[in-house]
Amino acid sequence: MFESPQLRKPGGKSVSTDIAFKKIFCFRLVLGDMKVTNSIMHTTAAIMPSPLFLWRLQVLFFLAWGFTCCKIGWDSVMRMNADLRDLFLYEAFLYYNPLLLLTMMVWLWGVCLWVFSESTVNYARIFDLDQNHLTHREIWKCSIWTTIIVPTSMTAYLYLYSHGEVALAASQPVILYIAFALVLVFPFDIFYLPSRYFFLRTLWRIAFPLQPISFPDFFLADILTSMAKVFSDLERSVCRMVHSQVATIAWFEADSVCGSHSVAIPVVLVIPYIWRLMQCLRQYKDTKEKMTLLNALKYSTAVPVIFLSALKYHVLPDRWTYVYRRLWLFSSFVNSLYSFYWDVTRDWDLSVFTRIFKFNKPNCCSNLLYGRQWVYFWVLGSNLVLRCTWTYKLSAHLRHNYLTVFTVTTLEMLRRFQWIFFRVENEWNKITKSSSQIPMADIPREDEKLLDSTNHSL
């Protein structure tokens, strides 16, 4: 058929031969293009720097930027009047302390997610997260940006104030707070909208526990109790911004609206504990488990610590020394020991030693933590000590020594950071134990175990 005269060209060459020639030519041309493309890709890959090099470059830039900010800030502080220097540093610390501590907590949360991702702990299942949840790399990206932005704003604040630009200096923390608030509530699908929505929805569920309590609800609420001092400083900062007291010393007066004797300070300190207390009562309503009432009692022991301490500014000195101070010390002792007992026996379930994580592959963390009992002895001892020092932060009458308060608050963040590892591990052990006893499809989620909200009317 292919050699018929109808398929021949006038030159006598068959059309089939011409078609075959064209196919071979096109195939060689395409093959040549593929080789050229592969060659270009290899050349481009050789030219592009490796991810490790880019990461080292980012770290180098980050350290250089941090050193520059510290140098400019220190020089600006040294230019100030020595009499006002301490007051001004206290004010600057108060504005930027909440954001610095929040940034540190985000960094630590990224570390937690990294460790979980290297282990068999399925944190996405524990927190009921979808497949598009933020990974530790994305958390660290956010942390890097906040670590750059917050010190930069603080440096600008110190520099402008020391050079007489008081109005511009006063605008720096205001702009920063507004920017963070706008990014958090931004309604468009940028800046990780699903994760921001999940976070805001969880905060709403914590503030108004009108539904069964899920694991993310009380997990985040427990973290908020460690950040009570952060919210207290945040309230004072916002109060001064609203009343135009930024970059002034009027706020330092005890009788001012946002002064150190304000009743709002102990009120804000106690709010995270009240939220957690209400969650426990809601859990008791749903499950009728008496253990939830004992947990509620634990959070209620923080209320006397906070308000007895605040009474120092509202009673006579002798009455505080001989009556309320002793009650404050006793309530602090009860709160610290009760919280420590609950961490060990309930949150961590360390009645017997268990291994912390079962890593898929060896790494530095597995060599450090896997099967080592000294890790548990360390966490028991450090948790007891830091539980006691945490009482210092809850004490309103000790808040003027801002460096000590910052140190204690940082230590509490680290205590909560190590608490997260054991708390999540304990929850994962419960899930895996349930999985070995019942089919996977029959395993209820945490909110289903606490009774479905569709089956109960409020």
PLY file of the C-alpha trace (Angstrom):
ply
format ascii 1.0
element vertex 458
property float x
property float y
property float z
element edge 457
property int vertex1
property int vertex2
end_header
0.00 0.00 0.00
2.77 2.42 0.93
4.49 1.83 -2.44
1.42 2.61 -4.59
1.76 5.32 -7.25
-0.90 7.45 -5.59
1.38 7.94 -2.56
4.42 8.97 -4.60
5.61 12.50 -5.20
6.42 13.67 -8.79
10.13 13.16 -8.07
9.59 9.45 -7.78
10.34 9.26 -3.97
7.68 7.53 -1.96
5.64 9.56 0.49
6.13 6.91 3.15
9.89 7.30 2.92
9.56 11.06 3.25
7.28 10.70 6.27
9.66 8.25 7.88
12.54 10.61 7.28
10.62 13.47 8.88
9.77 11.34 11.89
13.39 10.38 12.38
14.46 14.00 11.99
11.84 15.23 14.48
12.78 12.49 16.95
16.44 13.46 16.75
15.52 17.10 17.09
13.41 16.44 20.17
16.11 14.22 21.62
18.63 16.95 20.96
16.34 19.50 22.68
16.03 17.20 25.67
19.79 16.89 25.88
20.15 20.64 25.60
17.44 21.14 28.25
19.11 18.67 30.60
22.41 20.38 29.99
20.87 23.76 30.80
19.24 22.35 33.94
22.52 20.86 35.12
24.28 24.13 34.40
21.59 26.09 36.27
21.77 23.69 39.21
25.52 24.16 39.27
25.12 27.93 39.26
22.33 28.05 41.91
23.63 27.90 45.50
22.72 24.94 47.65
19.94 25.20 50.28
22.53 24.74 53.03
24.52 27.69 51.72
21.36 29.84 51.56
20.48 28.86 55.13
23.95 29.77 56.35
23.69 33.07 54.50
20.36 33.81 56.18
21.78 32.99 59.59
24.79 35.22 58.92
22.52 38.07 57.85
20.31 37.50 60.89
23.28 37.65 63.29
24.73 40.73 61.58
21.38 42.50 61.72
20.91 41.60 65.38
24.39 42.85 66.27
23.74 46.12 64.41
20.45 46.65 66.25
22.08 45.95 69.62
24.94 48.33 68.86
22.63 51.17 67.77
20.29 50.58 70.71
23.11 50.53 73.25
24.65 53.71 71.87
21.23 55.37 71.98
20.71 54.39 75.61
24.13 55.75 76.58
23.18 59.13 75.11
20.29 59.53 77.55
20.23 61.35 80.83
21.45 59.01 83.56
18.54 59.96 85.86
15.90 59.01 83.28
17.74 56.09 81.74
16.36 53.39 84.03
12.81 54.70 83.76
13.02 54.83 79.99
14.50 51.33 79.74
11.71 50.05 81.96
9.14 51.62 79.64
10.82 50.30 76.48
11.07 46.87 78.05
7.37 46.93 78.92
6.31 47.71 75.34
8.50 45.15 73.62
8.68 42.45 76.28
5.36 40.81 75.28
6.31 40.58 71.62
9.82 39.32 72.38
8.44 36.56 74.61
5.77 35.66 72.07
8.49 35.40 69.42
10.51 33.11 71.66
7.47 30.92 72.24
6.89 30.61 68.48
10.54 29.57 68.04
10.11 26.91 70.74
6.89 25.67 69.17
8.75 25.22 65.89
11.34 23.15 67.75
8.54 21.01 69.19
7.06 20.38 65.75
10.51 19.49 64.40
11.06 16.91 67.14
7.58 15.48 66.61
8.20 15.21 62.87
11.41 13.25 63.57
9.59 10.85 65.88
6.59 8.57 65.60
4.38 11.12 67.37
1.64 12.13 64.92
0.93 15.61 66.25
-1.38 16.41 63.32
-3.70 13.65 64.46
-3.48 14.69 68.09
-4.44 18.29 67.33
-6.89 17.29 64.59
-5.04 19.29 61.92
-5.59 19.01 58.18
-2.90 18.24 55.63
-2.19 21.93 55.01
-1.11 22.69 58.57
2.03 24.69 59.19
5.23 22.69 59.47
8.18 23.54 61.67
9.93 25.20 58.71
7.01 27.58 58.15
6.81 28.30 61.87
10.51 29.16 61.86
10.02 31.46 58.87
7.44 33.42 60.86
9.79 33.45 63.85
12.66 34.82 61.76
10.52 37.70 60.50
9.24 38.60 63.96
12.76 38.30 65.39
13.92 40.85 62.82
10.92 43.20 63.02
10.56 43.50 66.80
14.22 44.37 67.63
14.27 46.75 64.66
11.25 48.62 66.02
12.77 48.68 69.50
16.06 50.03 68.12
14.20 52.75 66.22
12.32 53.62 69.42
15.53 54.01 71.43
17.37 55.85 68.66
14.60 58.38 67.95
13.97 59.11 71.62
17.67 59.63 72.35
17.89 62.09 69.44
14.93 64.17 70.60
12.33 62.81 68.15
9.84 61.96 70.90
6.74 61.90 68.67
8.34 59.54 66.15
9.66 57.37 68.96
6.21 57.13 70.53
4.75 55.95 67.21
7.07 52.94 66.89
5.40 50.54 69.37
1.96 51.75 68.29
2.65 50.94 64.63
4.12 47.57 65.58
1.12 46.54 67.70
-1.35 47.63 65.02
0.59 45.75 62.34
0.60 42.52 64.35
-3.13 42.83 65.08
-3.96 43.44 61.42
-1.90 40.49 60.22
-3.60 38.23 62.77
-7.16 39.16 61.72
-6.49 39.81 58.01
-9.48 38.18 56.23
-7.81 37.39 52.89
-6.10 34.14 51.96
-2.54 35.24 52.61
-0.24 34.89 55.62
-1.50 31.34 56.35
-5.20 32.18 56.63
-6.36 28.64 57.63
-3.84 28.49 60.47
-4.70 31.99 61.66
-8.39 31.13 61.57
-7.74 27.91 63.53
-5.79 29.87 66.14
-8.46 32.58 66.50
-11.24 30.02 66.64
-9.41 28.14 69.40
-8.96 31.38 71.35
-12.69 32.02 71.01
-13.48 28.53 72.29
-11.14 29.11 75.24
-12.69 32.44 76.19
-16.23 31.10 75.81
-16.28 27.34 76.61
-19.85 26.82 75.40
-19.01 23.57 73.62
-17.22 20.32 74.52
-13.53 20.89 75.16
-11.14 19.42 72.60
-7.45 18.70 73.09
-6.27 21.88 71.25
-8.59 23.94 73.47
-7.14 22.98 76.83
-3.62 22.53 75.42
-3.48 26.17 74.26
-5.23 27.32 77.43
-2.50 25.66 79.51
0.12 27.51 77.47
-1.73 30.79 78.06
-1.44 30.31 81.82
2.34 30.41 81.38
1.95 33.66 79.43
-0.14 35.46 82.05
2.64 37.99 82.67
2.87 38.61 78.91
-0.83 39.49 78.77
-0.48 41.69 81.84
2.32 43.70 80.20
0.32 43.76 76.97
-2.63 45.31 78.80
-0.47 48.01 80.36
1.17 48.78 77.01
-2.14 49.11 75.18
-3.51 51.21 78.04
-0.63 53.69 77.70
-1.00 53.83 73.95
-4.71 54.59 74.26
-4.06 57.33 76.84
-1.09 58.81 74.91
1.43 57.96 77.62
4.08 56.44 75.33
7.59 57.92 75.71
6.56 59.81 78.85
7.10 59.23 82.56
3.54 60.13 83.59
2.55 56.46 83.51
5.11 55.65 86.23
3.02 57.43 88.86
1.17 54.98 91.07
-2.16 56.81 90.83
-2.14 57.19 87.03
-4.66 55.38 84.84
-2.08 52.82 83.71
0.09 53.00 86.82
1.77 50.19 88.67
-1.05 50.05 91.25
-3.80 49.53 88.67
-6.43 46.95 89.54
-6.35 45.75 85.93
-2.93 44.14 86.49
-4.07 41.29 88.80
-7.32 40.96 86.82
-5.45 40.29 83.57
-3.03 37.94 85.36
-5.89 35.79 86.62
-7.88 35.61 83.35
-5.97 32.62 81.81
-6.50 30.63 85.00
-10.20 31.47 85.04
-10.47 30.31 81.43
-8.83 27.00 82.29
-11.03 26.67 85.39
-14.17 27.14 83.28
-12.92 24.52 80.83
-12.56 22.00 83.63
-16.09 22.71 84.83
-17.35 22.30 81.28
-15.56 18.95 81.04
-17.18 17.83 84.27
-20.59 18.80 82.88
-19.97 16.67 79.80
-18.15 13.67 81.26
-19.10 13.64 84.97
-15.52 12.70 85.81
-14.51 13.86 89.28
-10.90 14.20 88.20
-11.85 17.29 86.21
-13.03 18.96 89.43
-9.65 18.28 91.03
-8.04 19.85 87.98
-10.31 22.88 88.36
-9.20 23.13 92.00
-5.58 23.28 90.82
-6.23 26.37 88.70
-8.27 28.00 91.44
-5.22 27.93 93.75
-3.58 30.58 91.53
-6.31 33.13 92.30
-5.27 33.77 95.96
-1.61 34.06 94.93
-2.39 36.87 92.49
-4.86 38.90 94.53
-3.12 38.55 97.90
0.02 39.89 96.27
-1.89 42.84 94.79
-3.21 43.78 98.23
0.18 45.21 99.14
-0.75 48.46 97.33
-4.16 48.72 98.99
-3.55 47.90 102.70
-1.36 49.29 105.44
2.29 48.10 105.36
2.11 46.45 108.79
-1.06 44.58 107.89
0.56 43.33 104.69
3.72 42.19 106.52
2.04 40.33 109.37
-1.17 39.07 107.74
-1.42 39.07 103.97
2.22 38.31 103.24
2.00 35.06 105.22
-1.20 34.11 103.45
0.47 34.89 100.13
3.44 32.64 100.91
1.15 29.81 102.00
-1.03 30.06 98.90
2.10 30.16 96.72
3.38 26.98 98.37
0.07 25.19 97.81
-0.20 26.30 94.18
3.36 25.26 93.32
3.17 21.79 94.86
-0.31 21.08 93.56
0.67 22.09 90.02
3.85 20.02 90.19
1.93 16.96 91.38
-0.58 17.32 88.56
2.12 17.71 85.91
3.85 14.52 86.96
0.91 12.22 87.66
-1.76 13.44 85.23
-0.35 15.51 82.39
2.74 13.32 81.91
1.66 10.05 83.53
5.14 9.47 84.94
4.03 7.11 87.65
6.45 4.71 85.94
9.24 5.65 83.57
8.37 5.47 79.89
10.52 6.29 76.90
10.04 9.78 75.61
10.05 9.29 71.81
10.49 6.42 69.40
12.53 8.01 66.61
12.38 6.62 63.08
16.05 7.28 62.42
19.02 8.08 64.63
19.89 11.72 65.16
21.18 14.01 67.88
17.84 14.08 69.68
17.40 10.31 69.65
20.90 9.83 71.05
20.14 12.35 73.76
16.61 11.36 74.77
15.89 7.84 73.67
15.56 5.55 76.67
17.55 7.77 79.03
16.07 7.87 82.54
18.11 10.91 83.50
15.90 12.93 81.15
12.93 12.20 83.36
14.86 12.98 86.54
15.86 16.28 84.96
12.33 17.22 83.96
11.00 16.32 87.40
13.61 18.41 89.24
13.54 21.39 86.89
9.75 21.44 86.79
9.58 21.59 90.59
12.09 24.45 90.80
10.51 26.43 87.97
7.02 25.91 89.36
8.19 27.59 92.55
9.93 30.47 90.76
6.83 30.97 88.59
5.06 32.20 91.72
7.44 35.16 91.69
6.08 36.26 88.34
2.48 36.00 89.51
3.24 38.37 92.37
2.10 41.87 91.51
4.17 43.51 94.25
7.45 42.14 92.78
7.01 43.37 89.20
9.25 46.50 89.37
12.47 44.51 88.99
11.88 44.06 85.27
15.10 42.16 84.53
14.31 39.55 87.17
10.71 39.29 85.98
11.89 38.88 82.38
14.30 36.13 83.44
11.64 34.29 85.42
9.13 34.61 82.57
11.70 33.23 80.12
12.36 30.28 82.43
8.62 29.62 82.61
8.49 29.57 78.81
11.27 26.97 78.81
9.43 24.96 81.47
6.27 25.01 79.39
8.36 24.07 76.34
9.57 20.86 77.97
6.09 20.27 79.39
4.78 20.15 75.81
7.01 17.20 74.89
5.80 14.98 77.69
2.17 16.10 77.48
1.94 15.36 73.75
3.81 12.09 74.21
1.35 11.02 76.88
-1.59 11.85 74.61
-0.04 9.93 71.72
0.54 6.91 73.97
-3.16 6.96 74.84
-4.13 7.09 71.16
-1.79 4.27 70.13
-2.96 2.16 73.05
-6.56 2.68 71.96
-5.62 1.87 68.36
-4.22 -1.50 69.40
-7.46 -2.42 71.15
-10.12 -1.20 68.71
-10.27 -0.74 64.93
-8.82 2.51 63.61
-12.17 3.62 62.16
-13.78 3.32 65.59
-11.30 5.59 67.41
-13.14 8.75 68.53
-11.50 12.13 68.43
-10.84 14.05 71.65
-13.90 16.24 71.21
-16.03 13.14 70.55
-14.73 11.52 73.73
-15.84 14.60 75.61
-19.34 14.11 74.15
-20.47 15.57 70.88
-21.98 19.03 71.10
-24.80 18.00 68.74
-26.10 15.56 71.34
-26.24 17.98 74.23
-28.01 21.25 74.57
-26.54 24.11 76.58
0 1
1 2
2 3
3 4
4 5
5 6
6 7
7 8
8 9
9 10
10 11
11 12
12 13
13 14
14 15
15 16
16 17
17 18
18 19
19 20
20 21
21 22
22 23
23 24
24 25
25 26
26 27
27 28
28 29
29 30
30 31
31 32
32 33
33 34
34 35
35 36
36 37
37 38
38 39
39 40
40 41
41 42
42 43
43 44
44 45
45 46
46 47
47 48
48 49
49 50
50 51
51 52
52 53
53 54
54 55
55 56
56 57
57 58
58 59
59 60
60 61
61 62
62 63
63 64
64 65
65 66
66 67
67 68
68 69
69 70
70 71
71 72
72 73
73 74
74 75
75 76
76 77
77 78
78 79
79 80
80 81
81 82
82 83
83 84
84 85
85 86
86 87
87 88
88 89
89 90
90 91
91 92
92 93
93 94
94 95
95 96
96 97
97 98
98 99
99 100
100 101
101 102
102 103
103 104
104 105
105 106
106 107
107 108
108 109
109 110
110 111
111 112
112 113
113 114
114 115
115 116
116 117
117 118
118 119
119 120
120 121
121 122
122 123
123 124
124 125
125 126
126 127
127 128
128 129
129 130
130 131
131 132
132 133
133 134
134 135
135 136
136 137
137 138
138 139
139 140
140 141
141 142
142 143
143 144
144 145
145 146
146 147
147 148
148 149
149 150
150 151
151 152
152 153
153 154
154 155
155 156
156 157
157 158
158 159
159 160
160 161
161 162
162 163
163 164
164 165
165 166
166 167
167 168
168 169
169 170
170 171
171 172
172 173
173 174
174 175
175 176
176 177
177 178
178 179
179 180
180 181
181 182
182 183
183 184
184 185
185 186
186 187
187 188
188 189
189 190
190 191
191 192
192 193
193 194
194 195
195 196
196 197
197 198
198 199
199 200
200 201
201 202
202 203
203 204
204 205
205 206
206 207
207 208
208 209
209 210
210 211
211 212
212 213
213 214
214 215
215 216
216 217
217 218
218 219
219 220
220 221
221 222
222 223
223 224
224 225
225 226
226 227
227 228
228 229
229 230
230 231
231 232
232 233
233 234
234 235
235 236
236 237
237 238
238 239
239 240
240 241
241 242
242 243
243 244
244 245
245 246
246 247
247 248
248 249
249 250
250 251
251 252
252 253
253 254
254 255
255 256
256 257
257 258
258 259
259 260
260 261
261 262
262 263
263 264
264 265
265 266
266 267
267 268
268 269
269 270
270 271
271 272
272 273
273 274
274 275
275 276
276 277
277 278
278 279
279 280
280 281
281 282
282 283
283 284
284 285
285 286
286 287
287 288
288 289
289 290
290 291
291 292
292 293
293 294
294 295
295 296
296 297
297 298
298 299
299 300
300 301
301 302
302 303
303 304
304 305
305 306
306 307
307 308
308 309
309 310
310 311
311 312
312 313
313 314
314 315
315 316
316 317
317 318
318 319
319 320
320 321
321 322
322 323
323 324
324 325
325 326
326 327
327 328
328 329
329 330
330 331
331 332
332 333
333 334
334 335
335 336
336 337
337 338
338 339
339 340
340 341
341 342
342 343
343 344
344 345
345 346
346 347
347 348
348 349
349 350
350 351
351 352
352 353
353 354
354 355
355 356
356 357
357 358
358 359
359 360
360 361
361 362
362 363
363 364
364 365
365 366
366 367
367 368
368 369
369 370
370 371
371 372
372 373
373 374
374 375
375 376
376 377
377 378
378 379
379 380
380 381
381 382
382 383
383 384
384 385
385 386
386 387
387 388
388 389
389 390
390 391
391 392
392 393
393 394
394 395
395 396
396 397
397 398
398 399
399 400
400 401
401 402
402 403
403 404
404 405
405 406
406 407
407 408
408 409
409 410
410 411
411 412
412 413
413 414
414 415
415 416
416 417
417 418
418 419
419 420
420 421
421 422
422 423
423 424
424 425
425 426
426 427
427 428
428 429
429 430
430 431
431 432
432 433
433 434
434 435
435 436
436 437
437 438
438 439
439 440
440 441
441 442
442 443
443 444
444 445
445 446
446 447
447 448
448 449
449 450
450 451
451 452
452 453
453 454
454 455
455 456
456 457
